[in-house]
C-alpha cells in the first residue's frame, strides 16, 4: 500500500515492460483494477488488457507491476 502511494507522487517514469502483469492504482492509492497485462507502451501510456476481457490505455504512473 505504501509503495503504491509513493508511486502516485513519484515524478520518475516507471519501467514496466511489455507483457508485464500490472495493477491499476486510482485516486488516493485505491486499487481500481487488477491482473492486467501490458500489450504495448507508447510514451507515458500503456495499452493494457485486463483479465475480464476489457482493454484500456492507462498512464504509466498509475500502473504498479506485479512481482513474484
Secondary structure, 3 states (H helix, E strand, C coil): CHHHHHHHHCCCCCCCCCCCEEEEECHHHCEEEEEEEEEEEECCEEEEEECCCCEEEEEHHHEEECCC
